[in-house]
Amino acid sequence: MSRAKALVAFAVLLFLVTLQLRSALAAAPAANETALKASDITGKIFPDQVFFRGQVAPVQMRNTGGIRFGDDFYVLAGLVDNSGYSTSIRQKYQGYLITEVTLEMGGQKLAPGAYGVGFIAGNRFVVMDLGAHDVVQTSSSKDSEMRRPTPLQVVSSGGKYRLYVGRDYVDVARVQ
């Protein structure tokens, strides 16, 4: 084999290895991707009052959680004081969700934005736009084996995340 052919073969091999490595790194979760607890979430990244359906409601900052991805994008959630809303809205609107990335919940995509969320009857989870219109409605699950449920938490679960309110949860994953 001539020296020129050997160099071309080496360049092709190096290119293929580089492509393989890039795809492997893209598929692997970032090392510093993490679930956030209430103590990690401050007013700098999550407001203490949020707008939904024509009103401003206070966030229960002690009941917040989220995800910080390796590229510094966030998904944040917090329970709200919904006492000023009508009964029909209070039944569905329990929390506020802010996402900077596209998410998948129950096979449905959710675009980046701010939303009202809640767990409703029939093991369902609903995501509403700021006008209280349903955007996503999917099945939720109950974790009866959870030892100490908290009002709201986000837990890492095998490369995905679970958004819990008490023992009720919905699986959440970032869409690549």
C-alpha positions as YAML, in Angstrom:
chain: A
units: angstrom
residues:
- id: 1
  name: MET
  ca: [0.00, 0.00, 0.00]
- id: 2
  name: SER
  ca: [1.41, 3.37, -0.96]
- id: 3
  name: ARG
  ca: [1.95, 6.07, 1.60]
- id: 4
  name: ALA
  ca: [-0.81, 8.25, 0.05]
- id: 5
  name: LYS
  ca: [-3.36, 5.41, 0.23]
- id: 6
  name: ALA
  ca: [-2.37, 4.71, 3.83]
- id: 7
  name: LEU
  ca: [-2.91, 8.38, 4.75]
- id: 8
  name: VAL
  ca: [-6.31, 8.43, 3.05]
- id: 9
  name: ALA
  ca: [-7.31, 5.20, 4.84]
- id: 10
  name: PHE
  ca: [-6.16, 6.66, 8.16]
- id: 11
  name: ALA
  ca: [-8.08, 9.90, 7.55]
- id: 12
  name: VAL
  ca: [-11.26, 7.96, 6.73]
- id: 13
  name: LEU
  ca: [-10.82, 5.80, 9.83]
- id: 14
  name: LEU
  ca: [-10.24, 8.87, 12.01]
- id: 15
  name: PHE
  ca: [-13.35, 10.52, 10.56]
- id: 16
  name: LEU
  ca: [-15.48, 7.44, 11.27]
- id: 17
  name: VAL
  ca: [-14.19, 7.16, 14.83]
- id: 18
  name: THR
  ca: [-14.92, 10.86, 15.38]
- id: 19
  name: LEU
  ca: [-18.50, 10.43, 14.12]
- id: 20
  name: GLN
  ca: [-19.01, 7.39, 16.36]
- id: 21
  name: LEU
  ca: [-17.65, 9.24, 19.39]
- id: 22
  name: ARG
  ca: [-19.85, 12.28, 18.73]
- id: 23
  name: SER
  ca: [-23.00, 10.18, 18.49]
- id: 24
  name: ALA
  ca: [-22.08, 8.30, 21.67]
- id: 25
  name: LEU
  ca: [-21.52, 11.55, 23.55]
- id: 26
  name: ALA
  ca: [-24.79, 13.00, 22.28]
- id: 27
  name: ALA
  ca: [-26.71, 9.93, 23.45]
- id: 28
  name: ALA
  ca: [-25.13, 9.89, 26.92]
- id: 29
  name: PRO
  ca: [-26.62, 12.16, 29.58]
- id: 30
  name: ALA
  ca: [-24.41, 15.02, 30.62]
- id: 31
  name: ALA
  ca: [-22.36, 14.32, 33.70]
- id: 32
  name: ASN
  ca: [-23.63, 17.41, 35.49]
- id: 33
  name: GLU
  ca: [-27.33, 16.89, 34.66]
- id: 34
  name: THR
  ca: [-29.22, 16.83, 37.93]
- id: 35
  name: ALA
  ca: [-32.60, 16.85, 39.63]
- id: 36
  name: LEU
  ca: [-33.09, 19.99, 41.73]
- id: 37
  name: LYS
  ca: [-34.63, 20.20, 45.18]
- id: 38
  name: ALA
  ca: [-36.46, 23.16, 46.66]
- id: 39
  name: SER
  ca: [-33.27, 24.32, 48.39]
- id: 40
  name: ASP
  ca: [-31.59, 24.56, 44.95]
- id: 41
  name: ILE
  ca: [-34.28, 26.82, 43.50]
- id: 42
  name: THR
  ca: [-34.12, 30.54, 44.24]
- id: 43
  name: GLY
  ca: [-36.02, 33.59, 43.09]
- id: 44
  name: LYS
  ca: [-33.24, 34.12, 40.57]
- id: 45
  name: ILE
  ca: [-34.44, 31.16, 38.46]
- id: 46
  name: PHE
  ca: [-38.09, 30.75, 39.55]
- id: 47
  name: PRO
  ca: [-40.45, 33.64, 40.38]
- id: 48
  name: ASP
  ca: [-42.20, 33.74, 43.76]
- id: 49
  name: GLN
  ca: [-45.42, 34.83, 42.01]
- id: 50
  name: VAL
  ca: [-46.73, 33.56, 38.67]
- id: 51
  name: PHE
  ca: [-49.37, 34.68, 36.19]
- id: 52
  name: PHE
  ca: [-52.09, 32.20, 35.16]
- id: 53
  name: ARG
  ca: [-55.62, 32.74, 33.84]
- id: 54
  name: GLY
  ca: [-55.76, 36.47, 34.51]
- id: 55
  name: GLN
  ca: [-54.39, 36.41, 38.06]
- id: 56
  name: VAL
  ca: [-51.11, 36.33, 39.91]
- id: 57
  name: ALA
  ca: [-50.66, 33.53, 42.44]
- id: 58
  name: PRO
  ca: [-47.88, 33.02, 44.98]
- id: 59
  name: VAL
  ca: [-45.58, 30.02, 44.53]
- id: 60
  name: GLN
  ca: [-44.92, 27.77, 47.52]
- id: 61
  name: MET
  ca: [-41.13, 27.99, 47.16]
- id: 62
  name: ARG
  ca: [-40.67, 25.20, 49.71]
- id: 63
  name: ASN
  ca: [-42.54, 22.95, 47.25]
- id: 64
  name: THR
  ca: [-40.47, 23.38, 44.10]
- id: 65
  name: GLY
  ca: [-38.25, 21.08, 42.10]
- id: 66
  name: GLY
  ca: [-36.69, 20.79, 38.71]
- id: 67
  name: ILE
  ca: [-33.98, 19.59, 36.39]
- id: 68
  name: ARG
  ca: [-30.79, 21.34, 35.35]
- id: 69
  name: PHE
  ca: [-29.43, 19.84, 32.16]
- id: 70
  name: GLY
  ca: [-25.73, 19.70, 31.33]
- id: 71
  name: ASP
  ca: [-26.10, 22.54, 28.83]
- id: 72
  name: ASP
  ca: [-27.58, 24.82, 31.54]
- id: 73
  name: PHE
  ca: [-31.20, 24.60, 30.39]
- id: 74
  name: TYR
  ca: [-33.84, 24.17, 33.09]
- id: 75
  name: VAL
  ca: [-37.19, 22.56, 33.75]
- id: 76
  name: LEU
  ca: [-38.72, 23.98, 36.94]
- id: 77
  name: ALA
  ca: [-41.98, 23.26, 38.76]
- id: 78
  name: GLY
  ca: [-43.63, 24.61, 41.88]
- id: 79
  name: LEU
  ca: [-46.93, 24.28, 43.69]
- id: 80
  name: VAL
  ca: [-49.03, 27.44, 43.80]
- id: 81
  name: ASP
  ca: [-51.61, 28.92, 46.14]
- id: 82
  name: ASN
  ca: [-54.66, 28.59, 43.89]
- id: 83
  name: SER
  ca: [-57.23, 29.82, 46.44]
- id: 84
  name: GLY
  ca: [-58.24, 32.87, 44.37]
- id: 85
  name: TYR
  ca: [-59.32, 30.82, 41.37]
- id: 86
  name: SER
  ca: [-62.71, 29.35, 40.51]
- id: 87
  name: THR
  ca: [-63.41, 25.78, 41.59]
- id: 88
  name: SER
  ca: [-63.15, 24.47, 38.02]
- id: 89
  name: ILE
  ca: [-59.65, 25.92, 37.63]
- id: 90
  name: ARG
  ca: [-58.51, 24.92, 41.14]
- id: 91
  name: GLN
  ca: [-59.34, 21.28, 40.35]
- id: 92
  name: LYS
  ca: [-56.76, 21.28, 37.54]
- id: 93
  name: TYR
  ca: [-54.31, 24.03, 38.45]
- id: 94
  name: GLN
  ca: [-52.06, 22.93, 41.30]
- id: 95
  name: GLY
  ca: [-48.65, 23.93, 40.03]
- id: 96
  name: TYR
  ca: [-46.62, 25.97, 37.59]
- id: 97
  name: LEU
  ca: [-44.15, 24.47, 35.12]
- id: 98
  name: ILE
  ca: [-41.43, 26.38, 33.27]
- id: 99
  name: THR
  ca: [-39.40, 24.54, 30.64]
- id: 100
  name: GLU
  ca: [-36.61, 25.86, 28.45]
- id: 101
  name: VAL
  ca: [-36.50, 22.64, 26.40]
- id: 102
  name: THR
  ca: [-39.00, 20.48, 24.57]
- id: 103
  name: LEU
  ca: [-40.29, 17.73, 26.85]
- id: 104
  name: GLU
  ca: [-42.07, 14.45, 26.30]
- id: 105
  name: MET
  ca: [-44.81, 13.38, 28.70]
- id: 106
  name: GLY
  ca: [-46.78, 10.23, 28.00]
- id: 107
  name: GLY
  ca: [-45.72, 10.21, 24.36]
- id: 108
  name: GLN
  ca: [-46.79, 13.83, 23.83]
- id: 109
  name: LYS
  ca: [-44.42, 16.73, 23.19]
- id: 110
  name: LEU
  ca: [-44.51, 19.94, 25.19]
- id: 111
  name: ALA
  ca: [-42.80, 23.01, 23.72]
- id: 112
  name: PRO
  ca: [-40.66, 25.33, 25.85]
- id: 113
  name: GLY
  ca: [-42.77, 27.78, 27.84]
- id: 114
  name: ALA
  ca: [-44.69, 28.38, 31.06]
- id: 115
  name: TYR
  ca: [-47.71, 26.28, 31.98]
- id: 116
  name: GLY
  ca: [-50.23, 25.51, 34.68]
- id: 117
  name: VAL
  ca: [-50.21, 21.82, 35.66]
- id: 118
  name: GLY
  ca: [-52.11, 19.43, 37.86]
- id: 119
  name: PHE
  ca: [-52.99, 15.85, 38.68]
- id: 120
  name: ILE
  ca: [-56.69, 15.23, 38.14]
- id: 121
  name: ALA
  ca: [-59.21, 12.42, 38.72]
- id: 122
  name: GLY
  ca: [-58.80, 9.20, 36.80]
- id: 123
  name: ASN
  ca: [-54.99, 9.09, 37.12]
- id: 124
  name: ARG
  ca: [-54.50, 11.92, 34.65]
- id: 125
  name: PHE
  ca: [-51.97, 14.74, 34.44]
- id: 126
  name: VAL
  ca: [-52.93, 17.95, 32.66]
- id: 127
  name: VAL
  ca: [-50.76, 20.75, 31.25]
- id: 128
  name: MET
  ca: [-52.52, 24.04, 30.44]
- id: 129
  name: ASP
  ca: [-51.39, 27.18, 28.66]
- id: 130
  name: LEU
  ca: [-51.57, 30.47, 30.57]
- id: 131
  name: GLY
  ca: [-55.21, 30.91, 29.51]
- id: 132
  name: ALA
  ca: [-56.14, 27.59, 31.22]
- id: 133
  name: HIS
  ca: [-56.63, 25.71, 27.93]
- id: 134
  name: ASP
  ca: [-55.50, 22.07, 27.98]
- id: 135
  name: VAL
  ca: [-52.32, 21.54, 25.96]
- id: 136
  name: VAL
  ca: [-51.36, 18.02, 27.10]
- id: 137
  name: GLN
  ca: [-53.37, 15.48, 29.02]
- id: 138
  name: THR
  ca: [-51.75, 12.14, 29.78]
- id: 139
  name: SER
  ca: [-51.90, 9.23, 32.19]
- id: 140
  name: SER
  ca: [-50.24, 9.55, 35.56]
- id: 141
  name: SER
  ca: [-49.18, 6.84, 37.98]
- id: 142
  name: LYS
  ca: [-49.20, 6.36, 41.73]
- id: 143
  name: ASP
  ca: [-46.09, 5.19, 43.60]
- id: 144
  name: SER
  ca: [-47.64, 3.38, 46.56]
- id: 145
  name: GLU
  ca: [-44.21, 2.16, 47.70]
- id: 146
  name: MET
  ca: [-42.76, 5.63, 48.15]
- id: 147
  name: ARG
  ca: [-41.75, 5.83, 51.79]
- id: 148
  name: ARG
  ca: [-41.95, 9.57, 52.44]
- id: 149
  name: PRO
  ca: [-43.85, 11.49, 49.81]
- id: 150
  name: THR
  ca: [-43.37, 15.24, 49.71]
- id: 151
  name: PRO
  ca: [-45.78, 17.80, 48.26]
- id: 152
  name: LEU
  ca: [-43.60, 18.20, 45.10]
- id: 153
  name: GLN
  ca: [-40.34, 16.66, 43.99]
- id: 154
  name: VAL
  ca: [-38.45, 15.69, 40.85]
- id: 155
  name: VAL
  ca: [-36.65, 12.35, 40.92]
- id: 156
  name: SER
  ca: [-34.21, 10.90, 38.39]
- id: 157
  name: SER
  ca: [-35.38, 7.53, 37.08]
- id: 158
  name: GLY
  ca: [-33.19, 5.69, 34.60]
- id: 159
  name: GLY
  ca: [-32.27, 8.57, 32.29]
- id: 160
  name: LYS
  ca: [-35.72, 10.10, 32.62]
- id: 161
  name: TYR
  ca: [-37.30, 12.07, 35.41]
- id: 162
  name: ARG
  ca: [-40.46, 11.79, 37.44]
- id: 163
  name: LEU
  ca: [-42.43, 14.84, 38.53]
- id: 164
  name: TYR
  ca: [-44.16, 13.88, 41.79]
- id: 165
  name: VAL
  ca: [-46.95, 15.57, 43.69]
- id: 166
  name: GLY
  ca: [-47.33, 13.41, 46.76]
- id: 167
  name: ARG
  ca: [-47.33, 9.83, 45.44]
- id: 168
  name: ASP
  ca: [-48.73, 10.77, 42.01]
- id: 169
  name: TYR
  ca: [-46.19, 11.16, 39.24]
- id: 170
  name: VAL
  ca: [-45.69, 11.64, 35.52]
- id: 171
  name: ASP
  ca: [-42.60, 10.63, 33.55]
- id: 172
  name: VAL
  ca: [-40.78, 13.52, 31.90]
- id: 173
  name: ALA
  ca: [-37.96, 13.31, 29.35]
- id: 174
  name: ARG
  ca: [-36.11, 15.88, 27.29]
- id: 175
  name: VAL
  ca: [-36.65, 15.56, 23.56]
- id: 176
  name: GLN
  ca: [-33.29, 15.60, 21.77]
...
